[in-house]
Amino acid sequence: MRFFAVHGAAGKIAALISVPADDSSLVGMALESGQTMTEVEVPEIPYDLDPSSIMEQAAEVVENYRVEVEPVQGRLARIEAADPA
């Protein structure tokens, strides 16, 4: 099972979407301004639950967790001149 959290900049989760791990289709949802969708690991939800139990567990995750996203920053690296040898 793969999980995607829809969240704001502060990490507050607005929705948690689950899809089967073997489903390679794209996950999409209309996001509101300022929202982001991030794939997250949710070890608290066993994969062998029935759909209604997964929804109950997902609701608990939304209520009790937030997403921490570390900013990805580019870094410049100087290009070294080719060795004249």
PDB file of N, CA, C and O in Angstrom, chain B, residues numbered from 101:
ATOM      1  N   MET B 101       0.852  -1.168   0.000  1.00  0.00           N
ATOM      2  CA  MET B 101       0.000   0.000   0.000  1.00  0.00           C
ATOM      3  C   MET B 101       0.899   1.234   0.000  1.00  0.00           C
ATOM      4  O   MET B 101       1.893   1.303   0.723  1.00  0.00           O
ATOM      5  N   ARG B 102       0.521   2.205  -0.833  1.00  0.00           N
ATOM      6  CA  ARG B 102       1.227   3.483  -0.871  1.00  0.00           C
ATOM      7  C   ARG B 102       0.272   4.559  -0.366  1.00  0.00           C
ATOM      8  O   ARG B 102      -0.927   4.517  -0.642  1.00  0.00           O
ATOM      9  N   PHE B 103       0.814   5.521   0.373  1.00  0.00           N
ATOM     10  CA  PHE B 103       0.001   6.594   0.931  1.00  0.00           C
ATOM     11  C   PHE B 103       0.535   7.941   0.470  1.00  0.00           C
ATOM     12  O   PHE B 103       1.744   8.164   0.405  1.00  0.00           O
ATOM     13  N   PHE B 104      -0.404   8.837   0.150  1.00  0.00           N
ATOM     14  CA  PHE B 104      -0.073  10.194  -0.253  1.00  0.00           C
ATOM     15  C   PHE B 104      -0.833  11.144   0.653  1.00  0.00           C
ATOM     16  O   PHE B 104      -2.051  11.038   0.797  1.00  0.00           O
ATOM     17  N   ALA B 105      -0.103  12.085   1.271  1.00  0.00           N
ATOM     18  CA  ALA B 105      -0.717  13.082   2.146  1.00  0.00           C
ATOM     19  C   ALA B 105      -0.860  14.389   1.390  1.00  0.00           C
ATOM     20  O   ALA B 105       0.084  14.851   0.748  1.00  0.00           O
ATOM     21  N   VAL B 106      -2.040  14.982   1.467  1.00  0.00           N
ATOM     22  CA  VAL B 106      -2.273  16.324   0.954  1.00  0.00           C
ATOM     23  C   VAL B 106      -2.150  17.237   2.161  1.00  0.00           C
ATOM     24  O   VAL B 106      -2.859  17.066   3.153  1.00  0.00           O
ATOM     25  N   HIS B 107      -1.246  18.211   2.074  1.00  0.00           N
ATOM     26  CA  HIS B 107      -0.956  19.030   3.252  1.00  0.00           C
ATOM     27  C   HIS B 107      -0.576  20.440   2.867  1.00  0.00           C
ATOM     28  O   HIS B 107      -0.269  20.732   1.711  1.00  0.00           O
ATOM     29  N   GLY B 108      -0.605  21.313   3.865  1.00  0.00           N
ATOM     30  CA  GLY B 108      -0.185  22.697   3.678  1.00  0.00           C
ATOM     31  C   GLY B 108       1.278  22.864   4.034  1.00  0.00           C
ATOM     32  O   GLY B 108       1.953  21.891   4.371  1.00  0.00           O
ATOM     33  N   ALA B 109       1.769  24.087   3.962  1.00  0.00           N
ATOM     34  CA  ALA B 109       3.180  24.376   4.212  1.00  0.00           C
ATOM     35  C   ALA B 109       3.616  24.003   5.627  1.00  0.00           C
ATOM     36  O   ALA B 109       4.773  23.641   5.841  1.00  0.00           O
ATOM     37  N   ALA B 110       2.706  24.087   6.593  1.00  0.00           N
ATOM     38  CA  ALA B 110       3.035  23.747   7.971  1.00  0.00           C
ATOM     39  C   ALA B 110       2.946  22.243   8.234  1.00  0.00           C
ATOM     40  O   ALA B 110       3.253  21.785   9.335  1.00  0.00           O
ATOM     41  N   GLY B 111       2.525  21.472   7.221  1.00  0.00           N
ATOM     42  CA  GLY B 111       2.466  20.020   7.366  1.00  0.00           C
ATOM     43  C   GLY B 111       1.133  19.465   7.813  1.00  0.00           C
ATOM     44  O   GLY B 111       0.979  18.248   7.917  1.00  0.00           O
ATOM     45  N   LYS B 112       0.151  20.338   8.084  1.00  0.00           N
ATOM     46  CA  LYS B 112      -1.165  19.856   8.516  1.00  0.00           C
ATOM     47  C   LYS B 112      -1.806  19.069   7.382  1.00  0.00           C
ATOM     48  O   LYS B 112      -1.954  19.576   6.270  1.00  0.00           O
ATOM     49  N   ILE B 113      -2.186  17.828   7.669  1.00  0.00           N
ATOM     50  CA  ILE B 113      -2.725  16.934   6.650  1.00  0.00           C
ATOM     51  C   ILE B 113      -4.204  17.222   6.423  1.00  0.00           C
ATOM     52  O   ILE B 113      -4.997  17.232   7.364  1.00  0.00           O
ATOM     53  N   ALA B 114      -4.565  17.456   5.164  1.00  0.00           N
ATOM     54  CA  ALA B 114      -5.955  17.684   4.786  1.00  0.00           C
ATOM     55  C   ALA B 114      -6.604  16.391   4.310  1.00  0.00           C
ATOM     56  O   ALA B 114      -7.809  16.200   4.478  1.00  0.00           O
ATOM     57  N   ALA B 115      -5.804  15.497   3.713  1.00  0.00           N
ATOM     58  CA  ALA B 115      -6.326  14.229   3.209  1.00  0.00           C
ATOM     59  C   ALA B 115      -5.186  13.222   3.133  1.00  0.00           C
ATOM     60  O   ALA B 115      -4.026  13.585   2.937  1.00  0.00           O
ATOM     61  N   LEU B 116      -5.537  11.959   3.292  1.00  0.00           N
ATOM     62  CA  LEU B 116      -4.577  10.866   3.145  1.00  0.00           C
ATOM     63  C   LEU B 116      -5.172   9.895   2.137  1.00  0.00           C
ATOM     64  O   LEU B 116      -6.260   9.357   2.341  1.00  0.00           O
ATOM     65  N   ILE B 117      -4.446   9.679   1.047  1.00  0.00           N
ATOM     66  CA  ILE B 117      -4.923   8.832  -0.044  1.00  0.00           C
ATOM     67  C   ILE B 117      -4.121   7.545  -0.044  1.00  0.00           C
ATOM     68  O   ILE B 117      -2.895   7.574   0.069  1.00  0.00           O
ATOM     69  N   SER B 118      -4.810   6.403  -0.172  1.00  0.00           N
ATOM     70  CA  SER B 118      -4.104   5.121  -0.244  1.00  0.00           C
ATOM     71  C   SER B 118      -4.365   4.481  -1.602  1.00  0.00           C
ATOM     72  O   SER B 118      -5.470   4.552  -2.138  1.00  0.00           O
ATOM     73  N   VAL B 119      -3.327   3.858  -2.144  1.00  0.00           N
ATOM     74  CA  VAL B 119      -3.436   3.125  -3.405  1.00  0.00           C
ATOM     75  C   VAL B 119      -2.656   1.825  -3.252  1.00  0.00           C
ATOM     76  O   VAL B 119      -1.681   1.780  -2.502  1.00  0.00           O
ATOM     77  N   PRO B 120      -3.068   0.767  -3.948  1.00  0.00           N
ATOM     78  CA  PRO B 120      -2.319  -0.487  -3.874  1.00  0.00           C
ATOM     79  C   PRO B 120      -0.870  -0.275  -4.331  1.00  0.00           C
ATOM     80  O   PRO B 120      -0.614   0.503  -5.250  1.00  0.00           O
ATOM     81  N   ALA B 121       0.061  -0.961  -3.695  1.00  0.00           N
ATOM     82  CA  ALA B 121       1.484  -0.806  -4.018  1.00  0.00           C
ATOM     83  C   ALA B 121       1.786  -1.177  -5.452  1.00  0.00           C
ATOM     84  O   ALA B 121       2.704  -0.619  -6.053  1.00  0.00           O
ATOM     85  N   ASP B 122       1.033  -2.108  -6.012  1.00  0.00           N
ATOM     86  CA  ASP B 122       1.307  -2.545  -7.378  1.00  0.00           C
ATOM     87  C   ASP B 122       0.575  -1.718  -8.428  1.00  0.00           C
ATOM     88  O   ASP B 122       0.624  -2.042  -9.615  1.00  0.00           O
ATOM     89  N   ASP B 123      -0.100  -0.657  -8.007  1.00  0.00           N
ATOM     90  CA  ASP B 123      -0.822   0.209  -8.938  1.00  0.00           C
ATOM     91  C   ASP B 123       0.138   1.298  -9.419  1.00  0.00           C
ATOM     92  O   ASP B 123       0.543   2.160  -8.639  1.00  0.00           O
ATOM     93  N   SER B 124       0.493   1.257 -10.682  1.00  0.00           N
ATOM     94  CA  SER B 124       1.453   2.226 -11.210  1.00  0.00           C
ATOM     95  C   SER B 124       0.779   3.444 -11.826  1.00  0.00           C
ATOM     96  O   SER B 124       1.455   4.292 -12.410  1.00  0.00           O
ATOM     97  N   SER B 125      -0.548   3.547 -11.705  1.00  0.00           N
ATOM     98  CA  SER B 125      -1.233   4.711 -12.264  1.00  0.00           C
ATOM     99  C   SER B 125      -0.906   5.957 -11.442  1.00  0.00           C
ATOM    100  O   SER B 125      -0.493   5.872 -10.286  1.00  0.00           O
ATOM    101  N   LEU B 126      -1.098   7.088 -12.059  1.00  0.00           N
ATOM    102  CA  LEU B 126      -0.811   8.343 -11.378  1.00  0.00           C
ATOM    103  C   LEU B 126      -1.869   8.637 -10.330  1.00  0.00           C
ATOM    104  O   LEU B 126      -3.048   8.340 -10.524  1.00  0.00           O
ATOM    105  N   VAL B 127      -1.447   9.215  -9.234  1.00  0.00           N
ATOM    106  CA  VAL B 127      -2.367   9.630  -8.179  1.00  0.00           C
ATOM    107  C   VAL B 127      -2.601  11.110  -8.369  1.00  0.00           C
ATOM    108  O   VAL B 127      -1.651  11.887  -8.467  1.00  0.00           O
ATOM    109  N   GLY B 128      -3.858  11.504  -8.421  1.00  0.00           N
ATOM    110  CA  GLY B 128      -4.158  12.911  -8.625  1.00  0.00           C
ATOM    111  C   GLY B 128      -5.331  13.363  -7.791  1.00  0.00           C
ATOM    112  O   GLY B 128      -6.215  12.579  -7.445  1.00  0.00           O
ATOM    113  N   MET B 129      -5.321  14.619  -7.480  1.00  0.00           N
ATOM    114  CA  MET B 129      -6.397  15.220  -6.699  1.00  0.00           C
ATOM    115  C   MET B 129      -6.305  16.724  -6.921  1.00  0.00           C
ATOM    116  O   MET B 129      -5.208  17.275  -7.018  1.00  0.00           O
ATOM    117  N   ALA B 130      -7.427  17.374  -6.999  1.00  0.00           N
ATOM    118  CA  ALA B 130      -7.424  18.833  -7.132  1.00  0.00           C
ATOM    119  C   ALA B 130      -6.975  19.434  -5.803  1.00  0.00           C
ATOM    120  O   ALA B 130      -7.630  19.259  -4.776  1.00  0.00           O
ATOM    121  N   LEU B 131      -5.860  20.137  -5.839  1.00  0.00           N
ATOM    122  CA  LEU B 131      -5.322  20.741  -4.622  1.00  0.00           C
ATOM    123  C   LEU B 131      -5.755  22.191  -4.511  1.00  0.00           C
ATOM    124  O   LEU B 131      -5.902  22.891  -5.513  1.00  0.00           O
ATOM    125  N   GLU B 132      -5.954  22.624  -3.290  1.00  0.00           N
ATOM    126  CA  GLU B 132      -6.254  24.027  -3.052  1.00  0.00           C
ATOM    127  C   GLU B 132      -4.957  24.817  -3.052  1.00  0.00           C
ATOM    128  O   GLU B 132      -3.875  24.243  -2.932  1.00  0.00           O
ATOM    129  N   SER B 133      -5.062  26.106  -3.183  1.00  0.00           N
ATOM    130  CA  SER B 133      -3.882  26.968  -3.168  1.00  0.00           C
ATOM    131  C   SER B 133      -3.075  26.727  -1.895  1.00  0.00           C
ATOM    132  O   SER B 133      -3.626  26.739  -0.795  1.00  0.00           O
ATOM    133  N   GLY B 134      -1.773  26.510  -2.048  1.00  0.00           N
ATOM    134  CA  GLY B 134      -0.894  26.304  -0.895  1.00  0.00           C
ATOM    135  C   GLY B 134      -0.763  24.860  -0.460  1.00  0.00           C
ATOM    136  O   GLY B 134       0.008  24.564   0.452  1.00  0.00           O
ATOM    137  N   GLN B 135      -1.501  23.946  -1.093  1.00  0.00           N
ATOM    138  CA  GLN B 135      -1.411  22.539  -0.724  1.00  0.00           C
ATOM    139  C   GLN B 135      -0.402  21.806  -1.595  1.00  0.00           C
ATOM    140  O   GLN B 135      -0.144  22.190  -2.736  1.00  0.00           O
ATOM    141  N   THR B 136       0.159  20.751  -1.037  1.00  0.00           N
ATOM    142  CA  THR B 136       1.125  19.897  -1.714  1.00  0.00           C
ATOM    143  C   THR B 136       0.736  18.452  -1.455  1.00  0.00           C
ATOM    144  O   THR B 136       0.136  18.144  -0.426  1.00  0.00           O
ATOM    145  N   MET B 137       1.075  17.561  -2.383  1.00  0.00           N
ATOM    146  CA  MET B 137       0.850  16.131  -2.171  1.00  0.00           C
ATOM    147  C   MET B 137       2.210  15.455  -2.067  1.00  0.00           C
ATOM    148  O   MET B 137       3.058  15.609  -2.945  1.00  0.00           O
ATOM    149  N   THR B 138       2.414  14.700  -0.980  1.00  0.00           N
ATOM    150  CA  THR B 138       3.675  14.044  -0.716  1.00  0.00           C
ATOM    151  C   THR B 138       3.438  12.578  -0.394  1.00  0.00           C
ATOM    152  O   THR B 138       2.550  12.256   0.395  1.00  0.00           O
ATOM    153  N   GLU B 139       4.224  11.678  -0.997  1.00  0.00           N
ATOM    154  CA  GLU B 139       4.120  10.269  -0.637  1.00  0.00           C
ATOM    155  C   GLU B 139       4.765  10.090   0.738  1.00  0.00           C
ATOM    156  O   GLU B 139       5.867  10.579   0.985  1.00  0.00           O
ATOM    157  N   VAL B 140       4.069   9.387   1.624  1.00  0.00           N
ATOM    158  CA  VAL B 140       4.552   9.180   2.990  1.00  0.00           C
ATOM    159  C   VAL B 140       4.471   7.701   3.354  1.00  0.00           C
ATOM    160  O   VAL B 140       3.670   6.953   2.792  1.00  0.00           O
ATOM    161  N   GLU B 141       5.305   7.293   4.297  1.00  0.00           N
ATOM    162  CA  GLU B 141       5.236   5.944   4.834  1.00  0.00           C
ATOM    163  C   GLU B 141       4.329   5.975   6.058  1.00  0.00           C
ATOM    164  O   GLU B 141       4.462   6.854   6.910  1.00  0.00           O
ATOM    165  N   VAL B 142       3.412   5.025   6.146  1.00  0.00           N
ATOM    166  CA  VAL B 142       2.493   4.944   7.277  1.00  0.00           C
ATOM    167  C   VAL B 142       2.573   3.532   7.846  1.00  0.00           C
ATOM    168  O   VAL B 142       1.718   2.698   7.545  1.00  0.00           O
ATOM    169  N   PRO B 143       3.589   3.251   8.665  1.00  0.00           N
ATOM    170  CA  PRO B 143       3.752   1.889   9.177  1.00  0.00           C
ATOM    171  C   PRO B 143       2.652   1.458  10.144  1.00  0.00           C
ATOM    172  O   PRO B 143       2.500   0.267  10.415  1.00  0.00           O
ATOM    173  N   GLU B 144       1.885   2.413  10.666  1.00  0.00           N
ATOM    174  CA  GLU B 144       0.840   2.085  11.624  1.00  0.00           C
ATOM    175  C   GLU B 144      -0.371   1.402  10.983  1.00  0.00           C
ATOM    176  O   GLU B 144      -1.203   0.838  11.694  1.00  0.00           O
ATOM    177  N   ILE B 145      -0.480   1.443   9.664  1.00  0.00           N
ATOM    178  CA  ILE B 145      -1.634   0.858   8.990  1.00  0.00           C
ATOM    179  C   ILE B 145      -1.224  -0.460   8.331  1.00  0.00           C
ATOM    180  O   ILE B 145      -0.490  -0.453   7.344  1.00  0.00           O
ATOM    181  N   PRO B 146      -1.696  -1.596   8.872  1.00  0.00           N
ATOM    182  CA  PRO B 146      -1.383  -2.893   8.241  1.00  0.00           C
ATOM    183  C   PRO B 146      -2.031  -2.972   6.863  1.00  0.00           C
ATOM    184  O   PRO B 146      -3.130  -2.457   6.657  1.00  0.00           O
ATOM    185  N   TYR B 147      -1.356  -3.607   5.939  1.00  0.00           N
ATOM    186  CA  TYR B 147      -1.840  -3.660   4.564  1.00  0.00           C
ATOM    187  C   TYR B 147      -2.944  -4.674   4.342  1.00  0.00           C
ATOM    188  O   TYR B 147      -3.595  -4.652   3.297  1.00  0.00           O
ATOM    189  N   ASP B 148      -3.170  -5.556   5.293  1.00  0.00           N
ATOM    190  CA  ASP B 148      -4.155  -6.611   5.086  1.00  0.00           C
ATOM    191  C   ASP B 148      -5.532  -6.264   5.672  1.00  0.00           C
ATOM    192  O   ASP B 148      -6.380  -7.147   5.802  1.00  0.00           O
ATOM    193  N   LEU B 149      -5.761  -5.013   6.020  1.00  0.00           N
ATOM    194  CA  LEU B 149      -7.059  -4.595   6.557  1.00  0.00           C
ATOM    195  C   LEU B 149      -8.081  -4.445   5.437  1.00  0.00           C
ATOM    196  O   LEU B 149      -7.724  -4.256   4.275  1.00  0.00           O
ATOM    197  N   ASP B 150      -9.349  -4.530   5.802  1.00  0.00           N
ATOM    198  CA  ASP B 150     -10.403  -4.264   4.826  1.00  0.00           C
ATOM    199  C   ASP B 150     -10.483  -2.749   4.599  1.00  0.00           C
ATOM    200  O   ASP B 150     -10.024  -1.977   5.441  1.00  0.00           O
ATOM    201  N   PRO B 151     -11.057  -2.317   3.475  1.00  0.00           N
ATOM    202  CA  PRO B 151     -11.069  -0.882   3.124  1.00  0.00           C
ATOM    203  C   PRO B 151     -11.646   0.035   4.203  1.00  0.00           C
ATOM    204  O   PRO B 151     -11.122   1.128   4.413  1.00  0.00           O
ATOM    205  N   SER B 152     -12.710  -0.381   4.890  1.00  0.00           N
ATOM    206  CA  SER B 152     -13.289   0.512   5.907  1.00  0.00           C
ATOM    207  C   SER B 152     -12.346   0.674   7.100  1.00  0.00           C
ATOM    208  O   SER B 152     -12.289   1.748   7.698  1.00  0.00           O
ATOM    209  N   SER B 153     -11.609  -0.379   7.450  1.00  0.00           N
ATOM    210  CA  SER B 153     -10.638  -0.281   8.549  1.00  0.00           C
ATOM    211  C   SER B 153      -9.459   0.596   8.153  1.00  0.00           C
ATOM    212  O   SER B 153      -8.933   1.344   8.976  1.00  0.00           O
ATOM    213  N   ILE B 154      -9.045   0.504   6.891  1.00  0.00           N
ATOM    214  CA  ILE B 154      -7.967   1.370   6.412  1.00  0.00           C
ATOM    215  C   ILE B 154      -8.407   2.826   6.503  1.00  0.00           C
ATOM    216  O   ILE B 154      -7.617   3.687   6.890  1.00  0.00           O
ATOM    217  N   MET B 155      -9.668   3.115   6.148  1.00  0.00           N
ATOM    218  CA  MET B 155     -10.170   4.487   6.232  1.00  0.00           C
ATOM    219  C   MET B 155     -10.180   4.990   7.668  1.00  0.00           C
ATOM    220  O   MET B 155      -9.841   6.144   7.928  1.00  0.00           O
ATOM    221  N   GLU B 156     -10.573   4.116   8.610  1.00  0.00           N
ATOM    222  CA  GLU B 156     -10.577   4.504  10.033  1.00  0.00           C
ATOM    223  C   GLU B 156      -9.157   4.811  10.508  1.00  0.00           C
ATOM    224  O   GLU B 156      -8.928   5.810  11.189  1.00  0.00           O
ATOM    225  N   GLN B 157      -8.202   3.943  10.143  1.00  0.00           N
ATOM    226  CA  GLN B 157      -6.811   4.155  10.542  1.00  0.00           C
ATOM    227  C   GLN B 157      -6.256   5.429   9.899  1.00  0.00           C
ATOM    228  O   GLN B 157      -5.525   6.184  10.539  1.00  0.00           O
ATOM    229  N   ALA B 158      -6.607   5.663   8.633  1.00  0.00           N
ATOM    230  CA  ALA B 158      -6.144   6.866   7.940  1.00  0.00           C
ATOM    231  C   ALA B 158      -6.667   8.124   8.623  1.00  0.00           C
ATOM    232  O   ALA B 158      -5.946   9.116   8.732  1.00  0.00           O
ATOM    233  N   ALA B 159      -7.916   8.091   9.083  1.00  0.00           N
ATOM    234  CA  ALA B 159      -8.494   9.249   9.788  1.00  0.00           C
ATOM    235  C   ALA B 159      -7.711   9.542  11.062  1.00  0.00           C
ATOM    236  O   ALA B 159      -7.512  10.705  11.413  1.00  0.00           O
ATOM    237  N   GLU B 160      -7.268   8.501  11.755  1.00  0.00           N
ATOM    238  CA  GLU B 160      -6.458   8.691  12.964  1.00  0.00           C
ATOM    239  C   GLU B 160      -5.104   9.307  12.626  1.00  0.00           C
ATOM    240  O   GLU B 160      -4.596  10.146  13.369  1.00  0.00           O
ATOM    241  N   VAL B 161      -4.522   8.888  11.503  1.00  0.00           N
ATOM    242  CA  VAL B 161      -3.241   9.463  11.077  1.00  0.00           C
ATOM    243  C   VAL B 161      -3.416  10.952  10.773  1.00  0.00           C
ATOM    244  O   VAL B 161      -2.602  11.772  11.197  1.00  0.00           O
ATOM    245  N   VAL B 162      -4.472  11.299  10.043  1.00  0.00           N
ATOM    246  CA  VAL B 162      -4.729  12.703   9.703  1.00  0.00           C
ATOM    247  C   VAL B 162      -4.886  13.537  10.976  1.00  0.00           C
ATOM    248  O   VAL B 162      -4.413  14.672  11.039  1.00  0.00           O
ATOM    249  N   GLU B 163      -5.538  12.982  11.970  1.00  0.00           N
ATOM    250  CA  GLU B 163      -5.794  13.711  13.218  1.00  0.00           C
ATOM    251  C   GLU B 163      -4.545  13.851  14.092  1.00  0.00           C
ATOM    252  O   GLU B 163      -4.389  14.853  14.790  1.00  0.00           O
ATOM    253  N   ASN B 164      -3.658  12.857  14.058  1.00  0.00           N
ATOM    254  CA  ASN B 164      -2.554  12.803  15.013  1.00  0.00           C
ATOM    255  C   ASN B 164      -1.157  13.053  14.452  1.00  0.00           C
ATOM    256  O   ASN B 164      -0.185  13.052  15.207  1.00  0.00           O
ATOM    257  N   TYR B 165      -1.038  13.265  13.149  1.00  0.00           N
ATOM    258  CA  TYR B 165       0.272  13.464  12.542  1.00  0.00           C
ATOM    259  C   TYR B 165       0.274  14.683  11.642  1.00  0.00           C
ATOM    260  O   TYR B 165      -0.777  15.202  11.264  1.00  0.00           O
ATOM    261  N   ARG B 166       1.472  15.129  11.307  1.00  0.00           N
ATOM    262  CA  ARG B 166       1.662  16.153  10.289  1.00  0.00           C
ATOM    263  C   ARG B 166       2.834  15.699   9.427  1.00  0.00           C
ATOM    264  O   ARG B 166       3.606  14.828   9.826  1.00  0.00           O
ATOM    265  N   VAL B 167       2.962  16.288   8.256  1.00  0.00           N
ATOM    266  CA  VAL B 167       4.038  15.931   7.340  1.00  0.00           C
ATOM    267  C   VAL B 167       5.208  16.878   7.568  1.00  0.00           C
ATOM    268  O   VAL B 167       5.038  18.096   7.602  1.00  0.00           O
ATOM    269  N   GLU B 168       6.387  16.308   7.722  1.00  0.00           N
ATOM    270  CA  GLU B 168       7.605  17.107   7.790  1.00  0.00           C
ATOM    271  C   GLU B 168       8.330  16.944   6.468  1.00  0.00           C
ATOM    272  O   GLU B 168       8.751  15.843   6.110  1.00  0.00           O
ATOM    273  N   VAL B 169       8.473  18.031   5.756  1.00  0.00           N
ATOM    274  CA  VAL B 169       9.144  17.997   4.464  1.00  0.00           C
ATOM    275  C   VAL B 169      10.379  18.873   4.564  1.00  0.00           C
ATOM    276  O   VAL B 169      10.297  20.072   4.828  1.00  0.00           O
ATOM    277  N   GLU B 170      11.520  18.249   4.348  1.00  0.00           N
ATOM    278  CA  GLU B 170      12.756  19.023   4.353  1.00  0.00           C
ATOM    279  C   GLU B 170      12.899  19.703   2.996  1.00  0.00           C
ATOM    280  O   GLU B 170      12.738  19.063   1.957  1.00  0.00           O
ATOM    281  N   PRO B 171      13.196  20.980   3.007  1.00  0.00           N
ATOM    282  CA  PRO B 171      13.322  21.668   1.723  1.00  0.00           C
ATOM    283  C   PRO B 171      14.498  21.117   0.922  1.00  0.00           C
ATOM    284  O   PRO B 171      15.578  20.856   1.452  1.00  0.00           O
ATOM    285  N   VAL B 172      14.252  20.957  -0.342  1.00  0.00           N
ATOM    286  CA  VAL B 172      15.311  20.513  -1.240  1.00  0.00           C
ATOM    287  C   VAL B 172      15.926  21.755  -1.857  1.00  0.00           C
ATOM    288  O   VAL B 172      15.231  22.553  -2.485  1.00  0.00           O
ATOM    289  N   GLN B 173      17.208  21.916  -1.683  1.00  0.00           N
ATOM    290  CA  GLN B 173      17.868  23.093  -2.207  1.00  0.00           C
ATOM    291  C   GLN B 173      18.947  22.667  -3.189  1.00  0.00           C
ATOM    292  O   GLN B 173      19.653  21.681  -2.977  1.00  0.00           O
ATOM    293  N   GLY B 174      19.056  23.422  -4.254  1.00  0.00           N
ATOM    294  CA  GLY B 174      20.132  23.184  -5.202  1.00  0.00           C
ATOM    295  C   GLY B 174      21.435  23.713  -4.633  1.00  0.00           C
ATOM    296  O   GLY B 174      21.446  24.634  -3.817  1.00  0.00           O
ATOM    297  N   ARG B 175      22.510  23.129  -5.069  1.00  0.00           N
ATOM    298  CA  ARG B 175      23.816  23.571  -4.601  1.00  0.00           C
ATOM    299  C   ARG B 175      24.719  23.700  -5.815  1.00  0.00           C
ATOM    300  O   ARG B 175      24.782  22.795  -6.647  1.00  0.00           O
ATOM    301  N   LEU B 176      25.406  24.804  -5.913  1.00  0.00           N
ATOM    302  CA  LEU B 176      26.326  25.007  -7.027  1.00  0.00           C
ATOM    303  C   LEU B 176      27.644  24.307  -6.740  1.00  0.00           C
ATOM    304  O   LEU B 176      28.155  24.356  -5.622  1.00  0.00           O
ATOM    305  N   ALA B 177      28.179  23.664  -7.746  1.00  0.00           N
ATOM    306  CA  ALA B 177      29.493  23.029  -7.635  1.00  0.00           C
ATOM    307  C   ALA B 177      30.343  23.557  -8.777  1.00  0.00           C
ATOM    308  O   ALA B 177      29.925  23.540  -9.935  1.00  0.00           O
ATOM    309  N   ARG B 178      31.533  24.024  -8.447  1.00  0.00           N
ATOM    310  CA  ARG B 178      32.422  24.589  -9.462  1.00  0.00           C
ATOM    311  C   ARG B 178      32.885  23.496 -10.416  1.00  0.00           C
ATOM    312  O   ARG B 178      33.240  22.392 -10.003  1.00  0.00           O
ATOM    313  N   ILE B 179      32.871  23.830 -11.689  1.00  0.00           N
ATOM    314  CA  ILE B 179      33.378  22.913 -12.707  1.00  0.00           C
ATOM    315  C   ILE B 179      34.892  23.051 -12.736  1.00  0.00           C
ATOM    316  O   ILE B 179      35.429  24.133 -12.973  1.00  0.00           O
ATOM    317  N   GLU B 180      35.556  21.958 -12.497  1.00  0.00           N
ATOM    318  CA  GLU B 180      37.013  21.974 -12.497  1.00  0.00           C
ATOM    319  C   GLU B 180      37.515  21.949 -13.934  1.00  0.00           C
ATOM    320  O   GLU B 180      36.982  21.234 -14.782  1.00  0.00           O
ATOM    321  N   ALA B 181      38.556  22.747 -14.191  1.00  0.00           N
ATOM    322  CA  ALA B 181      39.162  22.773 -15.535  1.00  0.00           C
ATOM    323  C   ALA B 181      39.793  21.412 -15.821  1.00  0.00           C
ATOM    324  O   ALA B 181      40.347  20.774 -14.926  1.00  0.00           O
ATOM    325  N   ALA B 182      39.704  20.983 -17.053  1.00  0.00           N
ATOM    326  CA  ALA B 182      40.292  19.698 -17.447  1.00  0.00           C
ATOM    327  C   ALA B 182      41.793  19.727 -17.200  1.00  0.00           C
ATOM    328  O   ALA B 182      42.451  20.740 -17.437  1.00  0.00           O
ATOM    329  N   ASP B 183      42.321  18.626 -16.730  1.00  0.00           N
ATOM    330  CA  ASP B 183      43.759  18.511 -16.466  1.00  0.00           C
ATOM    331  C   ASP B 183      44.503  18.566 -17.812  1.00  0.00           C
ATOM    332  O   ASP B 183      44.238  17.744 -18.690  1.00  0.00           O
ATOM    333  N   PRO B 184      45.423  19.517 -17.984  1.00  0.00           N
ATOM    334  CA  PRO B 184      46.091  19.667 -19.274  1.00  0.00           C
ATOM    335  C   PRO B 184      46.995  18.496 -19.656  1.00  0.00           C
ATOM    336  O   PRO B 184      47.479  18.439 -20.786  1.00  0.00           O
ATOM    337  N   ALA B 185      47.221  17.597 -18.770  1.00  0.00           N
ATOM    338  CA  ALA B 185      48.137  16.483 -19.067  1.00  0.00           C
ATOM    339  C   ALA B 185      47.620  15.537 -20.068  1.00  0.00           C
ATOM    340  O   ALA B 185      48.293  14.562 -20.402  1.00  0.00           O
TER     341      ALA B 185
END
